[in-house]
């Protein structure tokens, strides 16, 4: 499994600009994700599934509580202790995840 651990990254989108902490975990052989914001803002609930590992990337689908019944797309790319990617959601567009660094 690739990318396991905690990652700090920058998000710059019209709805949120700031740092996020993404924790990638192994849950009985499946990928599991926790997302935290370093801001005074409540984060909606995310659920990810159909995560596929291809080389140094993770691709998957998910749902977010703010968009019931709508599917989101996730993509993460890893290069050593660096990470970048995006979330793509209906009505919101592509949310870029930049300058990710492993912090734990």
C-alpha positions in Angstrom: 0.0 0.0 0.0 1.3 3.4 -0.9 1.0 6.8 0.8 0.2 5.4 4.3 0.7 8.1 7.0 -0.2 11.7 7.6 0.2 14.3 4.9 -0.1 18.1 5.1 -1.1 19.8 1.9 -2.4 23.1 0.6 -5.8 23.6 -0.8 -6.7 26.8 -2.8 -10.3 26.9 -3.9 -13.1 29.5 -3.8 -14.7 27.6 -0.9 -11.6 27.0 1.2 -8.0 28.2 1.1 -5.6 26.7 3.6 -3.8 23.6 4.9 -5.4 20.2 5.3 -4.1 17.1 7.0 -4.9 13.9 5.2 -4.3 10.6 7.0 -4.1 7.5 4.8 -4.6 4.3 6.7 -4.7 0.5 6.1 -8.1 -0.8 7.3 -8.0 -4.5 6.9 -6.3 -4.3 3.5 -8.5 -1.5 2.3 -7.5 2.2 2.1 -9.2 4.5 4.7 -8.9 8.3 4.8 -9.3 11.0 7.5 -9.3 14.6 6.5 -8.7 17.5 9.0 -8.7 21.3 8.3 -6.4 23.7 10.1 -9.2 26.2 10.2 -12.3 27.2 12.2 -14.6 25.5 9.7 -16.7 22.4 10.0 -15.7 19.8 7.4 -18.5 17.7 5.8 -18.4 13.9 6.1 -16.4 12.2 3.3 -16.6 8.5 2.4 -14.2 7.0 -0.2 -14.5 3.7 -2.0 -13.3 1.8 -5.1 -9.7 3.0 -4.3 -7.3 1.6 -6.9 -3.5 1.8 -6.6 -1.7 2.2 -9.9 2.1 2.7 -9.6 2.6 5.8 -7.5 -1.1 6.9 -7.7 -4.3 6.3 -5.8 -7.6 6.8 -7.7 -11.0 6.4 -6.3 -14.6 7.5 -5.9 -16.5 8.9 -2.9 -19.4 10.7 -1.4 -19.6 13.9 0.6 -22.5 14.7 3.0 -23.1 18.1 1.3 -23.9 16.4 -2.0 -26.1 13.4 -1.2 -26.4 11.0 -4.1 -23.6 12.6 -6.1 -20.3 10.9 -6.7 -16.9 12.6 -6.2 -13.6 11.6 -7.8 -10.3 11.5 -6.0 -6.7 11.3 -7.3 -3.4 11.4 -5.4 0.1 11.1 -6.7 3.1 10.3 -4.5 6.8 11.0 -5.1 8.8 10.0 -2.0 7.7 12.3 0.8 5.8 14.6 -1.6 2.1 14.3 -2.7 -0.3 16.2 -4.9 -3.7 15.5 -6.4 -7.3 16.7 -6.6 -10.9 16.1 -5.6 -13.5 16.6 -8.3 -17.1 17.2 -7.2 -20.3 18.1 -9.0 -21.3 21.8 -8.7 -17.9 22.5 -7.1 -15.4 21.5 -9.7 -11.8 20.4 -9.2 -10.2 21.1 -5.8 -6.4 20.9 -6.2 -4.3 19.5 -3.5 -0.8 20.9 -3.7 2.6 20.9 -2.0 1.8 17.8 0.1 4.5 16.7 2.5 4.5 13.7 4.8 4.3 14.7 8.4 3.7 11.4 10.1 
